Amino acid sequence: MRFVCFDQDRLGLLTEDGIVDVTDRLGIDAEDPLVEYIQGDYDANEYADADPDFRREDVTVESPVKRPVKVVAAPLNYEKHIEEAIADKDITTDEWFSIKDKGYFLKAPSSVVGPDHGIELPFDDRRVDHEVELAFVIGEDVKDVSVDEAWDSIFGYTILLDISVRGDQDRSNRKSYDTFTVIGPSVVTPDEIDNPQNLDMRLDLNGEVRQDANTSDMVYTCADVVQYASIGATLEAGDVVTTGTPEGVSELNDGDIVDAEIESVGSMTVDVTQRDVSFADVNVEKGGQ
């Protein structure tokens, strides 16, 4: 099944013909309906073949999880992107931002939006890059799980755009501006994906291919990320985990259109707009007594 959240608090099943609204059919009344579905005793299978209630273009598609407790992100997790980052001098050759050596990082839940919301660039004088990633939603609370057990904790897979301001600030700062975590359009349950570690993924910027890779190129698998993250913190049902981006990241600008697609998971088109604010004009004075 492909779960989609739309029009503020509606939960639906995304089909080829449209969206089957299961909110009232299942008796779900929650601000974050997919999390309610995951945590509750619900079963949407009987509606999987129902006639759609809405056309996709007639609704506003939001992030499948509107406010996850945590967005857990793997650092550099594709070999060629590691090489790319070194070449761009984002890191030096004696730095290794892998999960093993540097751990994961967190993104602010307030940065999460759906594909129909769009990306808003916070400054007109700072470079902001796109990163397409395979992400997934945790289906149960897990702590200290093995790699084998980790696969069973995944509720479903989705596309995530990890948007990043380039600079010297802490990574979680640079990646946590509003609209910097675009998730969607749906969460696809594992039974619809043969092998999450063998999926083609692609990002086009204004119709030009920028990122084109396969999830088989990951250094650490989805289960590896869950296993490592669950050592330090309990992963809770509804948390979002994202697995890093392949090579090909590039700069976003006002008016850009981002098309992202992951095989068997889905596709989304996201607009980019620019705020009229300069980072150079930001004046933060030291306070205190």
N, C-alpha and C positions, 0 to 999 in steps of 0.2 A: 504494500500500500504506500501511497504518497500523501502524507499529511501536509496540509497547507493552512496557515492562519491568514485571515483576511478581514477587512472591514472592522477593525478594532478588536473584536472579541469572538469572532466566528472561527470554528474549526471545520475544515473540509477535507475531502479526498480529491486530489487532483487526478483527473483522467484525461484521455486524449480529446474528449468532447467538452470538457469544462470542469466545474467544481460541484461535487455532491456535498451539501451542507449537512453535517452530522451533529451540529451543536444541539439542536432541540431533540433530534432523534435519540441522542444518547443522554439527554438531560444534563448537559454540561453548562455551568454558569460560573465562569471564572475569567479574570483579567488575562490570564496566561493559559488558554484552553488546552494547548498540547501538554504542558506540564501537568495540568489536572488529569488529562487522559492517561499519561504515563503513570502517575501516582495512584490513580483510582482503579476501580474494577470495571473497566469498559472494554467493549469489543466492537470495532467498526467493520469487521469482516462482512457482515450480512448486507452492508450498504455499498460494498465495493463495485457492484455491477448496476447500481441504481442509475436512473437517468439524472443527468446533471441539473442542478438548480440555477447555476449561474454560468455565464461565459467568462473565461479567464480575463478578457479585456474589460469586463464590466465591473470588476471589483478591484480594491486596493490590496495587493499582496504584501503582507508584513513579514517580519522575521518569524520563523516557526516557533522560536522561543523568544518572547519579547524582552524579558529581563532575567537571563540566567543568573544564578547566584555567582557563578564563576565562568569566565572564558579562559580556558587553559590553552596556551599556545606553545608549540614546539619552536625552537629557534631554527637556525639553518639546518635543513634536513634533506637537502638534495645536493649531491656532490657537485654538480655543475653550477648551482647557485652559490655554493661555498667558494668555488673558484672565481665566480663573477664578483662576489662581494670583496674578495681580496684584491682583485684587479681594480675595482672602483675605490679601493682604499677605505672602505667602511670598516674593515678590520685589518690587522696585520697578520703576517704568516705565523706568528707565534701565539695567536689567539685562536681558539677553537670553540665556537659557539654551539657545540652539540649538546644534546640532552645529557649525555654522560658527564661532560665536564662543566657545563654551564647551567644545567637545569632548564626548566620551563619558565615562561613568564606569564603574567596575567594581563588581560585587557579589561578596561572598565565596562561593566554591564551597560552603562549609559551610552556607550559608543555603538550599541547594537541597533541596526535598522533593517528593514526589509528592502528588497530590490526596487520597489516602486517609490521609495522615499528618496533615493539618490544620495550621492556623495557631495558633501560641502567642504571645499578647501578653506581652512581657517585663515590663511595668510596669503597675501599676493606676492611675497618676496621670499618664500621658503619652498624648496622642492618637496613635492609630495608624490610618492610612488604607489603603484598598484601591486598587489600580490594575490594571485588566485590560489586557493588551497582546498583540499578535501578536508571536510570537518565532519563531526558526528555528535549526536546528542546522547548523553548517558541515560540509560534506562532504569538504573537502580543504584542505591548507595553502595559504593565499593571502597574498600580499604585494604591495602597490602595484598592485592590480587596477583596471581601468577599471570604470565602471558596467555596461557591457554584459557584461564578463567576470564581474562579481560575481554575476549571476543564476545562472550555471552552478556556482557554488561552494556553493549552498544545497542541503543534503541533503533537508530537509523542514521543515514548519511545525508549530507547536504553540501552545498557550495558555500564557501566563505571568502569574501574579499577582505584581506588584511591591508588596510590603508596606512601609510607610514610617512610622517614628516622626517626628512633627513636632517641630521644634526647631532649635537653632542649631548642632548638631554637623555635621561633614562629611557630605555626602550618602552616601558609601559606608559610613560608620559607621551612619547612621540606617536604611539599607536592607539591612544585612548581618547582622542578628540571625538566630539559628537559626529556620528555617521561613519566612523572609521572601521566599523565591523559590520559589513553587509552580509546577511545570511539569507539563503533561500534558493529557489522559491519554495521548495518543499523539503520534507525529511522522508527519505526513502528507506523502508524497512529492509533488513539484511536479506530476506528471502528473495528480493528482486535483484540482488547483485551477486553475480557468480563469485567474483574475487575482488574485494576492495583494493587489493595490492596489485591489480593489473587493470587500471582504468586510464584511458586517454583523457587528458585535460588540456584545455586551451583557453587563452584569453586574447581577444582582438580589441585593439584600441582604434576607434574610428575606422573600422574595417580592415586594419592591418594586423596580421598575426604578431603578437609580442611574446606570448608564452605558449609553448607546445611541448608537452612531456607526457610521461606515464607514471602512475603512482608506484610502479615497480622500481623506480629510481630512488625511492625514499631510503635514507640511511637507517631510520628506525620506523618500524611498522606502526599502524594504528594501535595494535595491542601493546607494543613496546611503550608507547607514550602513556597509555592508561596505566600500565604496570608501574612505570617510574613515577608518574604523578601521584598515584594512590599511596605511595610510600610516605610522602610528605603531608598530604591532605586528603581527607575523605572526599571522593568525588560523589556528588549528589545527583539524584535523578533530575534531569533537566539541565544540568551543566553542559556547556558546549566545549568540545576539545577540537583543536585544529592542528594540522600536521605539517605545516611549513610549505614553502612555495618553491617551484622550480626556477630555473634561470629565465631571464628575459624581462625582469621588472623594468619599468620605465616611468617617466614623469607624466603626471596628470595635469591638465590645464582646464580652465573654464570653457565649458561647451563641449567637452569630450564625451564620447559615448563608449562605454565598456560593455563588451559582450563576453560572458564567461560560460563555459560549458564543461561538464565532466560526464564522461560516458556512463550511461545507466542511472545517473543521478539527476541530470536536468540541465537547464540553461537559464540564464537571466540577462537582461539588458538594463544597465544602470547609467543614469545621466550624472554629469559632473557640473557643479556650479561653484562660483567663487565669491567669498565674502570680501568686502572692501576694507580689509584690515592689514596693516603692515607689522610684521614681527619687530622690525627695527624701532617702531613707535611705542612698543609695549614698555611701560615704565613701572617696574615693581620696586618700591622703596622698602628698605629694611625697617621693620617695626621693633617693638619691644620696649622695655623700660630702661 
